[in-house]
Every structure is written in structure tokens, then in C-alpha cells.
Amino acid sequence: MAQRLGERHGAHATLILSADATDAVRREVADLGLGLLQKPVRPLALKSTLDRLCAMRAH
């Protein structure tokens, strides 16, 4: 899905939020070069991750 969105709207930093904590999901997300947070997501972890993604895009 992230690839289709990128094709349609251009490349953007993408963060996957998932309740599926299997190694298969972790590997797939890593292979795609995307960020991953496991649900339930703590607000501070989400803010920190989003801050890092925004900082990387700014450079």
C-alpha cells in the first residue's frame, strides 16, 4: 500500500502502526525501508518517531 501511495502522491516518510508483532511483519516493513511501531502505541514514542522522520526529511 505504501508503494501505491508513493506512486500516486510522491515519496513520503512512512510509518507503519501494527498490532501484528510477528517477525514476518517486522522483516517485511524493514525490507521496504519503512518505520514500524507496535500497537498499542505510546504517545511519546509516536511523537519521537514522527519528530525523527520530519528531521530526516528536512535534510
PDB file of N, H, CA, C and O in Angstrom:
ATOM      1  N   MET A   1       0.809  -1.184   0.000  1.00  0.00           N
ATOM      2  CA  MET A   1       0.000   0.000   0.000  1.00  0.00           C
ATOM      3  C   MET A   1       0.861   1.260   0.000  1.00  0.00           C
ATOM      4  O   MET A   1       0.549   2.225  -0.697  1.00  0.00           O
ATOM      5  N   ALA A   2       1.943   1.256   0.779  1.00  0.00           N
ATOM      6  H   ALA A   2       2.197   0.472   1.346  1.00  0.00           H
ATOM      7  CA  ALA A   2       2.817   2.432   0.825  1.00  0.00           C
ATOM      8  C   ALA A   2       3.391   2.722  -0.551  1.00  0.00           C
ATOM      9  O   ALA A   2       3.544   3.884  -0.928  1.00  0.00           O
ATOM     10  N   GLN A   3       3.708   1.681  -1.301  1.00  0.00           N
ATOM     11  H   GLN A   3       3.583   0.737  -0.995  1.00  0.00           H
ATOM     12  CA  GLN A   3       4.256   1.868  -2.643  1.00  0.00           C
ATOM     13  C   GLN A   3       3.217   2.510  -3.560  1.00  0.00           C
ATOM     14  O   GLN A   3       3.540   3.421  -4.322  1.00  0.00           O
ATOM     15  N   ARG A   4       1.981   2.043  -3.491  1.00  0.00           N
ATOM     16  H   ARG A   4       1.718   1.303  -2.872  1.00  0.00           H
ATOM     17  CA  ARG A   4       0.923   2.627  -4.331  1.00  0.00           C
ATOM     18  C   ARG A   4       0.691   4.084  -3.979  1.00  0.00           C
ATOM     19  O   ARG A   4       0.512   4.917  -4.868  1.00  0.00           O
ATOM     20  N   LEU A   5       0.693   4.402  -2.687  1.00  0.00           N
ATOM     21  H   LEU A   5       0.839   3.726  -1.965  1.00  0.00           H
ATOM     22  CA  LEU A   5       0.516   5.794  -2.281  1.00  0.00           C
ATOM     23  C   LEU A   5       1.676   6.643  -2.783  1.00  0.00           C
ATOM     24  O   LEU A   5       1.471   7.768  -3.240  1.00  0.00           O
ATOM     25  N   GLY A   6       2.902   6.107  -2.699  1.00  0.00           N
ATOM     26  H   GLY A   6       3.068   5.194  -2.328  1.00  0.00           H
ATOM     27  CA  GLY A   6       4.073   6.832  -3.187  1.00  0.00           C
ATOM     28  C   GLY A   6       4.007   7.089  -4.678  1.00  0.00           C
ATOM     29  O   GLY A   6       4.380   8.165  -5.147  1.00  0.00           O
ATOM     30  N   GLU A   7       3.533   6.106  -5.424  1.00  0.00           N
ATOM     31  H   GLU A   7       3.230   5.232  -5.043  1.00  0.00           H
ATOM     32  CA  GLU A   7       3.394   6.278  -6.871  1.00  0.00           C
ATOM     33  C   GLU A   7       2.364   7.358  -7.203  1.00  0.00           C
ATOM     34  O   GLU A   7       2.515   8.106  -8.170  1.00  0.00           O
ATOM     35  N   ARG A   8       1.344   7.420  -6.401  1.00  0.00           N
ATOM     36  H   ARG A   8       1.222   6.812  -5.616  1.00  0.00           H
ATOM     37  CA  ARG A   8       0.258   8.376  -6.663  1.00  0.00           C
ATOM     38  C   ARG A   8       0.577   9.785  -6.166  1.00  0.00           C
ATOM     39  O   ARG A   8       0.250  10.766  -6.833  1.00  0.00           O
ATOM     40  N   HIS A   9       1.214   9.888  -4.998  1.00  0.00           N
ATOM     41  H   HIS A   9       1.479   9.090  -4.457  1.00  0.00           H
ATOM     42  CA  HIS A   9       1.399  11.187  -4.350  1.00  0.00           C
ATOM     43  C   HIS A   9       2.855  11.603  -4.185  1.00  0.00           C
ATOM     44  O   HIS A   9       3.127  12.679  -3.651  1.00  0.00           O
ATOM     45  N   GLY A  10       3.783  10.787  -4.625  1.00  0.00           N
ATOM     46  H   GLY A  10       3.562   9.913  -5.058  1.00  0.00           H
ATOM     47  CA  GLY A  10       5.193  11.087  -4.434  1.00  0.00           C
ATOM     48  C   GLY A  10       5.713  10.455  -3.153  1.00  0.00           C
ATOM     49  O   GLY A  10       4.946  10.059  -2.275  1.00  0.00           O
ATOM     50  N   ALA A  11       7.024  10.373  -3.068  1.00  0.00           N
ATOM     51  H   ALA A  11       7.647  10.695  -3.780  1.00  0.00           H
ATOM     52  CA  ALA A  11       7.658   9.724  -1.914  1.00  0.00           C
ATOM     53  C   ALA A  11       7.461  10.552  -0.642  1.00  0.00           C
ATOM     54  O   ALA A  11       7.663  11.766  -0.638  1.00  0.00           O
ATOM     55  N   HIS A  12       7.070   9.883   0.417  1.00  0.00           N
ATOM     56  H   HIS A  12       6.905   8.897   0.414  1.00  0.00           H
ATOM     57  CA  HIS A  12       6.904  10.496   1.737  1.00  0.00           C
ATOM     58  C   HIS A  12       7.429   9.532   2.782  1.00  0.00           C
ATOM     59  O   HIS A  12       7.453   8.319   2.568  1.00  0.00           O
ATOM     60  N   ALA A  13       7.844  10.070   3.897  1.00  0.00           N
ATOM     61  H   ALA A  13       7.825  11.054   4.070  1.00  0.00           H
ATOM     62  CA  ALA A  13       8.220   9.208   5.017  1.00  0.00           C
ATOM     63  C   ALA A  13       6.973   8.434   5.435  1.00  0.00           C
ATOM     64  O   ALA A  13       5.881   8.996   5.527  1.00  0.00           O
ATOM     65  N   THR A  14       7.149   7.150   5.683  1.00  0.00           N
ATOM     66  H   THR A  14       8.036   6.693   5.609  1.00  0.00           H
ATOM     67  CA  THR A  14       6.011   6.303   6.017  1.00  0.00           C
ATOM     68  C   THR A  14       6.288   5.557   7.305  1.00  0.00           C
ATOM     69  O   THR A  14       7.367   4.996   7.498  1.00  0.00           O
ATOM     70  N   LEU A  15       5.305   5.559   8.176  1.00  0.00           N
ATOM     71  H   LEU A  15       4.429   6.015   8.019  1.00  0.00           H
ATOM     72  CA  LEU A  15       5.395   4.866   9.453  1.00  0.00           C
ATOM     73  C   LEU A  15       4.231   3.894   9.543  1.00  0.00           C
ATOM     74  O   LEU A  15       3.073   4.291   9.409  1.00  0.00           O
ATOM     75  N   ILE A  16       4.533   2.625   9.768  1.00  0.00           N
ATOM     76  H   ILE A  16       5.473   2.302   9.877  1.00  0.00           H
ATOM     77  CA  ILE A  16       3.520   1.593   9.897  1.00  0.00           C
ATOM     78  C   ILE A  16       3.215   1.408  11.385  1.00  0.00           C
ATOM     79  O   ILE A  16       4.127   1.245  12.196  1.00  0.00           O
ATOM     80  N   LEU A  17       1.940   1.435  11.734  1.00  0.00           N
ATOM     81  H   LEU A  17       1.199   1.568  11.076  1.00  0.00           H
ATOM     82  CA  LEU A  17       1.475   1.128  13.090  1.00  0.00           C
ATOM     83  C   LEU A  17       0.762  -0.206  12.989  1.00  0.00           C
ATOM     84  O   LEU A  17      -0.201  -0.337  12.234  1.00  0.00           O
ATOM     85  N   SER A  18       1.223  -1.207  13.744  1.00  0.00           N
ATOM     86  H   SER A  18       2.005  -1.101  14.358  1.00  0.00           H
ATOM     87  CA  SER A  18       0.658  -2.543  13.604  1.00  0.00           C
ATOM     88  C   SER A  18       0.517  -3.233  14.952  1.00  0.00           C
ATOM     89  O   SER A  18       1.358  -3.082  15.839  1.00  0.00           O
ATOM     90  N   ALA A  19      -0.553  -3.988  15.085  1.00  0.00           N
ATOM     91  H   ALA A  19      -1.236  -4.111  14.364  1.00  0.00           H
ATOM     92  CA  ALA A  19      -0.737  -4.833  16.258  1.00  0.00           C
ATOM     93  C   ALA A  19      -0.146  -6.217  16.024  1.00  0.00           C
ATOM     94  O   ALA A  19      -0.083  -7.030  16.947  1.00  0.00           O
ATOM     95  N   ASP A  20       0.288  -6.490  14.797  1.00  0.00           N
ATOM     96  H   ASP A  20       0.237  -5.830  14.047  1.00  0.00           H
ATOM     97  CA  ASP A  20       0.887  -7.775  14.447  1.00  0.00           C
ATOM     98  C   ASP A  20       2.376  -7.711  14.768  1.00  0.00           C
ATOM     99  O   ASP A  20       3.135  -7.034  14.074  1.00  0.00           O
ATOM    100  N   ALA A  21       2.790  -8.411  15.810  1.00  0.00           N
ATOM    101  H   ALA A  21       2.174  -8.961  16.374  1.00  0.00           H
ATOM    102  CA  ALA A  21       4.175  -8.341  16.278  1.00  0.00           C
ATOM    103  C   ALA A  21       5.024  -9.496  15.772  1.00  0.00           C
ATOM    104  O   ALA A  21       6.065  -9.799  16.356  1.00  0.00           O
ATOM    105  N   THR A  22       4.600 -10.140  14.703  1.00  0.00           N
ATOM    106  H   THR A  22       3.755  -9.893  14.228  1.00  0.00           H
ATOM    107  CA  THR A  22       5.365 -11.280  14.196  1.00  0.00           C
ATOM    108  C   THR A  22       6.645 -10.830  13.505  1.00  0.00           C
ATOM    109  O   THR A  22       6.755  -9.700  13.028  1.00  0.00           O
ATOM    110  N   ASP A  23       7.614 -11.749  13.466  1.00  0.00           N
ATOM    111  H   ASP A  23       7.525 -12.667  13.854  1.00  0.00           H
ATOM    112  CA  ASP A  23       8.878 -11.460  12.777  1.00  0.00           C
ATOM    113  C   ASP A  23       8.648 -11.208  11.296  1.00  0.00           C
ATOM    114  O   ASP A  23       9.365 -10.415  10.686  1.00  0.00           O
ATOM    115  N   ALA A  24       7.661 -11.871  10.713  1.00  0.00           N
ATOM    116  H   ALA A  24       7.079 -12.515  11.210  1.00  0.00           H
ATOM    117  CA  ALA A  24       7.379 -11.700   9.286  1.00  0.00           C
ATOM    118  C   ALA A  24       7.008 -10.255   8.986  1.00  0.00           C
ATOM    119  O   ALA A  24       7.470  -9.690   7.995  1.00  0.00           O
ATOM    120  N   VAL A  25       6.185  -9.657   9.826  1.00  0.00           N
ATOM    121  H   VAL A  25       5.810 -10.116  10.632  1.00  0.00           H
ATOM    122  CA  VAL A  25       5.789  -8.257   9.620  1.00  0.00           C
ATOM    123  C   VAL A  25       6.990  -7.348   9.814  1.00  0.00           C
ATOM    124  O   VAL A  25       7.207  -6.429   9.024  1.00  0.00           O
ATOM    125  N   ARG A  26       7.759  -7.590  10.842  1.00  0.00           N
ATOM    126  H   ARG A  26       7.583  -8.336  11.484  1.00  0.00           H
ATOM    127  CA  ARG A  26       8.957  -6.767  11.080  1.00  0.00           C
ATOM    128  C   ARG A  26       9.907  -6.823   9.899  1.00  0.00           C
ATOM    129  O   ARG A  26      10.424  -5.795   9.463  1.00  0.00           O
ATOM    130  N   ARG A  27      10.140  -8.034   9.373  1.00  0.00           N
ATOM    131  H   ARG A  27       9.720  -8.869   9.727  1.00  0.00           H
ATOM    132  CA  ARG A  27      11.038  -8.188   8.221  1.00  0.00           C
ATOM    133  C   ARG A  27      10.492  -7.480   6.989  1.00  0.00           C
ATOM    134  O   ARG A  27      11.232  -6.792   6.285  1.00  0.00           O
ATOM    135  N   GLU A  28       9.198  -7.648   6.727  1.00  0.00           N
ATOM    136  H   GLU A  28       8.597  -8.206   7.299  1.00  0.00           H
ATOM    137  CA  GLU A  28       8.611  -7.030   5.537  1.00  0.00           C
ATOM    138  C   GLU A  28       8.713  -5.511   5.610  1.00  0.00           C
ATOM    139  O   GLU A  28       9.073  -4.866   4.626  1.00  0.00           O
ATOM    140  N   VAL A  29       8.403  -4.942   6.756  1.00  0.00           N
ATOM    141  H   VAL A  29       8.110  -5.466   7.555  1.00  0.00           H
ATOM    142  CA  VAL A  29       8.478  -3.494   6.920  1.00  0.00           C
ATOM    143  C   VAL A  29       9.928  -3.026   6.770  1.00  0.00           C
ATOM    144  O   VAL A  29      10.189  -2.017   6.117  1.00  0.00           O
ATOM    145  N   ALA A  30      10.859  -3.750   7.369  1.00  0.00           N
ATOM    146  H   ALA A  30      10.647  -4.570   7.900  1.00  0.00           H
ATOM    147  CA  ALA A  30      12.276  -3.390   7.254  1.00  0.00           C
ATOM    148  C   ALA A  30      12.753  -3.513   5.810  1.00  0.00           C
ATOM    149  O   ALA A  30      13.494  -2.655   5.331  1.00  0.00           O
ATOM    150  N   ASP A  31      12.339  -4.565   5.113  1.00  0.00           N
ATOM    151  H   ASP A  31      11.737  -5.262   5.503  1.00  0.00           H
ATOM    152  CA  ASP A  31      12.728  -4.749   3.715  1.00  0.00           C
ATOM    153  C   ASP A  31      12.223  -3.616   2.840  1.00  0.00           C
ATOM    154  O   ASP A  31      12.863  -3.261   1.850  1.00  0.00           O
ATOM    155  N   LEU A  32      11.080  -3.047   3.198  1.00  0.00           N
ATOM    156  H   LEU A  32      10.561  -3.335   4.002  1.00  0.00           H
ATOM    157  CA  LEU A  32      10.515  -1.928   2.446  1.00  0.00           C
ATOM    158  C   LEU A  32      11.137  -0.595   2.847  1.00  0.00           C
ATOM    159  O   LEU A  32      10.874   0.431   2.219  1.00  0.00           O
ATOM    160  N   GLY A  33      11.967  -0.611   3.901  1.00  0.00           N
ATOM    161  H   GLY A  33      12.181  -1.445   4.411  1.00  0.00           H
ATOM    162  CA  GLY A  33      12.616   0.615   4.359  1.00  0.00           C
ATOM    163  C   GLY A  33      11.674   1.561   5.082  1.00  0.00           C
ATOM    164  O   GLY A  33      11.879   2.775   5.075  1.00  0.00           O
ATOM    165  N   LEU A  34      10.638   1.005   5.708  1.00  0.00           N
ATOM    166  H   LEU A  34      10.471   0.019   5.714  1.00  0.00           H
ATOM    167  CA  LEU A  34       9.647   1.824   6.405  1.00  0.00           C
ATOM    168  C   LEU A  34       9.854   1.737   7.903  1.00  0.00           C
ATOM    169  O   LEU A  34      10.500   0.816   8.402  1.00  0.00           O
ATOM    170  N   GLY A  35       9.296   2.710   8.619  1.00  0.00           N
ATOM    171  H   GLY A  35       8.771   3.459   8.213  1.00  0.00           H
ATOM    172  CA  GLY A  35       9.333   2.687  10.070  1.00  0.00           C
ATOM    173  C   GLY A  35       8.186   1.853  10.606  1.00  0.00           C
ATOM    174  O   GLY A  35       7.155   1.718   9.946  1.00  0.00           O
ATOM    175  N   LEU A  36       8.353   1.288  11.804  1.00  0.00           N
ATOM    176  H   LEU A  36       9.190   1.398  12.340  1.00  0.00           H
ATOM    177  CA  LEU A  36       7.331   0.436  12.419  1.00  0.00           C
ATOM    178  C   LEU A  36       7.226   0.735  13.896  1.00  0.00           C
ATOM    179  O   LEU A  36       8.228   0.788  14.609  1.00  0.00           O
ATOM    180  N   LEU A  37       5.997   0.929  14.347  1.00  0.00           N
ATOM    181  H   LEU A  37       5.183   0.886  13.768  1.00  0.00           H
ATOM    182  CA  LEU A  37       5.689   0.986  15.778  1.00  0.00           C
ATOM    183  C   LEU A  37       4.625  -0.059  16.050  1.00  0.00           C
ATOM    184  O   LEU A  37       3.674  -0.209  15.282  1.00  0.00           O
ATOM    185  N   GLN A  38       4.794  -0.786  17.160  1.00  0.00           N
ATOM    186  H   GLN A  38       5.567  -0.663  17.784  1.00  0.00           H
ATOM    187  CA  GLN A  38       3.831  -1.796  17.555  1.00  0.00           C
ATOM    188  C   GLN A  38       2.721  -1.175  18.395  1.00  0.00           C
ATOM    189  O   GLN A  38       2.976  -0.344  19.267  1.00  0.00           O
ATOM    190  N   LYS A  39       1.499  -1.585  18.124  1.00  0.00           N
ATOM    191  H   LYS A  39       1.292  -2.260  17.416  1.00  0.00           H
ATOM    192  CA  LYS A  39       0.360  -1.149  18.928  1.00  0.00           C
ATOM    193  C   LYS A  39       0.329  -1.967  20.206  1.00  0.00           C
ATOM    194  O   LYS A  39       0.747  -3.125  20.176  1.00  0.00           O
ATOM    195  N   PRO A  40      -0.136  -1.441  21.313  1.00  0.00           N
ATOM    196  CA  PRO A  40      -0.587  -0.053  21.455  1.00  0.00           C
ATOM    197  C   PRO A  40       0.606   0.896  21.431  1.00  0.00           C
ATOM    198  O   PRO A  40       1.657   0.614  22.007  1.00  0.00           O
ATOM    199  N   VAL A  41       0.426   2.006  20.766  1.00  0.00           N
ATOM    200  H   VAL A  41      -0.428   2.236  20.298  1.00  0.00           H
ATOM    201  CA  VAL A  41       1.492   2.988  20.592  1.00  0.00           C
ATOM    202  C   VAL A  41       1.440   3.991  21.741  1.00  0.00           C
ATOM    203  O   VAL A  41       0.398   4.583  22.025  1.00  0.00           O
ATOM    204  N   ARG A  42       2.577   4.165  22.387  1.00  0.00           N
ATOM    205  H   ARG A  42       3.423   3.685  22.157  1.00  0.00           H
ATOM    206  CA  ARG A  42       2.665   5.182  23.435  1.00  0.00           C
ATOM    207  C   ARG A  42       2.807   6.546  22.766  1.00  0.00           C
ATOM    208  O   ARG A  42       3.574   6.686  21.814  1.00  0.00           O
ATOM    209  N   PRO A  43       2.085   7.546  23.245  1.00  0.00           N
ATOM    210  CA  PRO A  43       2.135   8.871  22.610  1.00  0.00           C
ATOM    211  C   PRO A  43       3.551   9.436  22.482  1.00  0.00           C
ATOM    212  O   PRO A  43       3.881  10.032  21.457  1.00  0.00           O
ATOM    213  N   LEU A  44       4.376   9.263  23.487  1.00  0.00           N
ATOM    214  H   LEU A  44       4.108   8.779  24.319  1.00  0.00           H
ATOM    215  CA  LEU A  44       5.740   9.801  23.428  1.00  0.00           C
ATOM    216  C   LEU A  44       6.571   9.078  22.363  1.00  0.00           C
ATOM    217  O   LEU A  44       7.374   9.704  21.671  1.00  0.00           O
ATOM    218  N   ALA A  45       6.381   7.771  22.232  1.00  0.00           N
ATOM    219  H   ALA A  45       5.729   7.262  22.794  1.00  0.00           H
ATOM    220  CA  ALA A  45       7.101   7.020  21.195  1.00  0.00           C
ATOM    221  C   ALA A  45       6.671   7.485  19.809  1.00  0.00           C
ATOM    222  O   ALA A  45       7.503   7.615  18.911  1.00  0.00           O
ATOM    223  N   LEU A  46       5.387   7.734  19.632  1.00  0.00           N
ATOM    224  H   LEU A  46       4.711   7.628  20.361  1.00  0.00           H
ATOM    225  CA  LEU A  46       4.893   8.214  18.349  1.00  0.00           C
ATOM    226  C   LEU A  46       5.458   9.591  18.036  1.00  0.00           C
ATOM    227  O   LEU A  46       5.922   9.836  16.922  1.00  0.00           O
ATOM    228  N   LYS A  47       5.422  10.488  19.009  1.00  0.00           N
ATOM    229  H   LYS A  47       5.045  10.289  19.914  1.00  0.00           H
ATOM    230  CA  LYS A  47       5.942  11.840  18.810  1.00  0.00           C
ATOM    231  C   LYS A  47       7.430  11.799  18.474  1.00  0.00           C
ATOM    232  O   LYS A  47       7.880  12.486  17.557  1.00  0.00           O
ATOM    233  N   SER A  48       8.181  11.011  19.202  1.00  0.00           N
ATOM    234  H   SER A  48       7.815  10.453  19.948  1.00  0.00           H
ATOM    235  CA  SER A  48       9.619  10.902  18.964  1.00  0.00           C
ATOM    236  C   SER A  48       9.915  10.375  17.564  1.00  0.00           C
ATOM    237  O   SER A  48      10.786  10.896  16.867  1.00  0.00           O
ATOM    238  N   THR A  49       9.193   9.350  17.165  1.00  0.00           N
ATOM    239  H   THR A  49       8.486   8.926  17.731  1.00  0.00           H
ATOM    240  CA  THR A  49       9.401   8.765  15.839  1.00  0.00           C
ATOM    241  C   THR A  49       9.023   9.760  14.747  1.00  0.00           C
ATOM    242  O   THR A  49       9.755   9.907  13.768  1.00  0.00           O
ATOM    243  N   LEU A  50       7.905  10.436  14.901  1.00  0.00           N
ATOM    244  H   LEU A  50       7.311  10.316  15.696  1.00  0.00           H
ATOM    245  CA  LEU A  50       7.487  11.427  13.909  1.00  0.00           C
ATOM    246  C   LEU A  50       8.468  12.592  13.846  1.00  0.00           C
ATOM    247  O   LEU A  50       8.751  13.103  12.762  1.00  0.00           O
ATOM    248  N   ASP A  51       8.988  13.014  14.987  1.00  0.00           N
ATOM    249  H   ASP A  51       8.759  12.599  15.868  1.00  0.00           H
ATOM    250  CA  ASP A  51       9.994  14.081  15.006  1.00  0.00           C
ATOM    251  C   ASP A  51      11.239  13.668  14.215  1.00  0.00           C
ATOM    252  O   ASP A  51      11.783  14.465  13.450  1.00  0.00           O
ATOM    253  N   ARG A  52      11.694  12.408  14.402  1.00  0.00           N
ATOM    254  H   ARG A  52      11.253  11.761  15.023  1.00  0.00           H
ATOM    255  CA  ARG A  52      12.864  11.916  13.664  1.00  0.00           C
ATOM    256  C   ARG A  52      12.583  11.868  12.168  1.00  0.00           C
ATOM    257  O   ARG A  52      13.430  12.264  11.367  1.00  0.00           O
ATOM    258  N   LEU A  53      11.393  11.385  11.779  1.00  0.00           N
ATOM    259  H   LEU A  53      10.705  11.063  12.429  1.00  0.00           H
ATOM    260  CA  LEU A  53      11.053  11.320  10.364  1.00  0.00           C
ATOM    261  C   LEU A  53      11.030  12.720   9.740  1.00  0.00           C
ATOM    262  O   LEU A  53      11.532  12.917   8.633  1.00  0.00           O
ATOM    263  N   CYS A  54      10.455  13.679  10.444  1.00  0.00           N
ATOM    264  H   CYS A  54      10.047  13.520  11.343  1.00  0.00           H
ATOM    265  CA  CYS A  54      10.397  15.051   9.936  1.00  0.00           C
ATOM    266  C   CYS A  54      11.793  15.655   9.834  1.00  0.00           C
ATOM    267  O   CYS A  54      12.092  16.364   8.873  1.00  0.00           O
ATOM    268  N   ALA A  55      12.648  15.379  10.817  1.00  0.00           N
ATOM    269  H   ALA A  55      12.405  14.803  11.597  1.00  0.00           H
ATOM    270  CA  ALA A  55      14.014  15.905  10.794  1.00  0.00           C
ATOM    271  C   ALA A  55      14.799  15.309   9.628  1.00  0.00           C
ATOM    272  O   ALA A  55      15.590  16.011   8.998  1.00  0.00           O
ATOM    273  N   MET A  56      14.592  14.032   9.334  1.00  0.00           N
ATOM    274  H   MET A  56      13.949  13.462   9.846  1.00  0.00           H
ATOM    275  CA  MET A  56      15.288  13.395   8.218  1.00  0.00           C
ATOM    276  C   MET A  56      14.834  13.991   6.897  1.00  0.00           C
ATOM    277  O   MET A  56      15.648  14.151   5.988  1.00  0.00           O
ATOM    278  N   ARG A  57      13.585  14.316   6.771  1.00  0.00           N
ATOM    279  H   ARG A  57      12.924  14.186   7.510  1.00  0.00           H
ATOM    280  CA  ARG A  57      13.060  14.911   5.537  1.00  0.00           C
ATOM    281  C   ARG A  57      13.565  16.333   5.332  1.00  0.00           C
ATOM    282  O   ARG A  57      13.697  16.795   4.199  1.00  0.00           O
ATOM    283  N   ALA A  58      13.847  17.027   6.438  1.00  0.00           N
ATOM    284  H   ALA A  58      13.739  16.651   7.359  1.00  0.00           H
ATOM    285  CA  ALA A  58      14.287  18.417   6.351  1.00  0.00           C
ATOM    286  C   ALA A  58      15.723  18.523   5.821  1.00  0.00           C
ATOM    287  O   ALA A  58      16.125  19.576   5.324  1.00  0.00           O
ATOM    288  N   HIS A  59      16.488  17.443   5.924  1.00  0.00           N
ATOM    289  H   HIS A  59      16.161  16.588   6.327  1.00  0.00           H
ATOM    290  CA  HIS A  59      17.908  17.490   5.490  1.00  0.00           C
ATOM    291  C   HIS A  59      18.055  17.027   4.107  1.00  0.00           C
ATOM    292  O   HIS A  59      19.167  16.998   3.581  1.00  0.00           O
TER     293      HIS A  59
END
